């Protein structure tokens, strides 16, 4: 190996949690870096896609890199760990020119992966080195099929510490991405714009459908759709509370893009859209109502830590007497977790799978 690219010992996950035991990188990151170290990178353009917390971006900081991620948490992690903000982009439209090396951490969402690959066909040539890395247990058959369809023939490395690389040579035609897609949802006049990394992008999920039946109608001044996805919950809340100032937030840039377009189809009035982690930088006591359908995973890590931060952020940003209304799978028992944070909670609706819970800020 002619050189080494080293993952910083200080690399940490984001947001920073005291006593965090989870590692901020995996074996696939190191495998990608070890492979790249065998190649000449001077004066080469390197594109990094889906770096989680900066393992690749920080190790390659002296190279000519561009690092793309849809995730605010990933951007926050990279910046927290010392990445140069100028090397980071949040939209596939920010890709420019042809890249000599493309380093991809495989996403779980195959629609997102397809969108990425279609976009990359404008930025590759046959000399480009295309390298995907991932943990073997997360490598779906469909990822190989998509690579074969849009990039070219694939080959793989040997497995190292349960990780593997996939190599591909660009030999296909340039194509336009099929995303975003237009999806008609019953009860709404205009079709919804769904970008590729959106949750439940093909149709309305059953949890959101139940939540739509339980949006409160009062004379609210300000409403936050926390973790807004396509914005449908906030749009329904605006319909029921037409005088309310609306704010939408999500950690996915594509979710914010979707929500902006979907809201603009229905309302001429202004709304605010915040690409952020939960609502970590929000000012105190600014909302009368916060509506929240929390996710239960960060990349491949499953847990309630995101929901708990959302609940804590909601308590901080709600006015006294303000309401947080949450939906979740009944087995998650959010009513007990909300009671610990707010001092009280009340289940106001249930069905076979979900429950809707209220907590007021005292």
C-alpha positions, 0 to 999 in steps of 0.5 A: 500500500503506497499510502494510508488514509486514516480515520481520526481517532476522535471521530464521534457520532452526532448529535453528541451524547454523553457516554455514547458507545456506538462507533462513528464508522464501520469496517466498510469505511476502512475498506474503502479507504484501504482500496483508495490508498492503492491508487493515485489520487493527486489532482483527482476529483473524488466524490463521496456519497452517504458518509455518515459522520465523516469517516471518509470525508475527514480521512480524505480532507487533503484530497480534492473531495466533494461529499454529498449527503441528504442527511442533516445529521450526517452534515452535522457530524462531519462539521462537528468532526472538523470537515470543511463546510465548502466540501459538503453538498446536500443536493444531487443538483450540486454535482458538477463535472466528471469525477475520477473516483466515486465512493458510495456508502450503500443506502438502505433505501433503494429508491434513493440509491436509484436516484443517486445512480441516475444522477451520477450517469451525468458525472461519470466516464469509462475511466471513473472508478466507482466503489460502493462499500457496505456491511454484507448484512445490508447488501441487498440483491437489488443494489447489484441489479441497480448498479448493473442497470445504470452503471455497468458490470459489477465485481466484489472484493473479499469480505473483511470484518463483515464488510465488502466493496462492490466495483463497477465501470461506467458503460451505460447511457446517461439517463434522467432520474424518475424522481421526484414522483407525483403521488395522488392522496385521497382527500387532497386536491393536489398530487404530492411531490415525493423525492426519492429519500422520502419515507413512504414515498409510494403511498400514504403510510397507515400511521400518517393516515391515522394521524390525519384523522386526529389533527386538532382544530383551534385558534392556534397562532403557530404550528410546527410539523416536526419531522415533516416528511412530505409536509402532509400533516402540516398542510392538514393542520393549516387547512384546519387552522388557517390563521396559524403560522406554519413551520416544517422541519426535517433532517432529510433535505429531500423531505424539506424539498418535498414539503416546500413544493407540496405546501406551495401548491395549496397555500400562497401564504408564507411558511418556514422550512427548517433542515435540522436535527429534530428542532435542536436550535429552535428558540424557546416558547414559540409554538402553540402546537407541535405535531410529531410522528417520530422515526425510530432509526438513524441510518441502521441504528434502531432506537427511541433516541430520536423520538426522545430528543424530539419530545425534549425539543418540543417541550423547550419550544412550546409556549406554556400551555402549548400542546405536543401531539404525537403518534407512534406504534402502540408498543413503543409506549410513548405515553410513558416517555412523554409523561417523564418529560412533560409531567403528564400525558394522555392517550386520545386515540388508538387503533389496532396498531397506533396510538395518539398521545397528548402532552401539554407544557405546564 
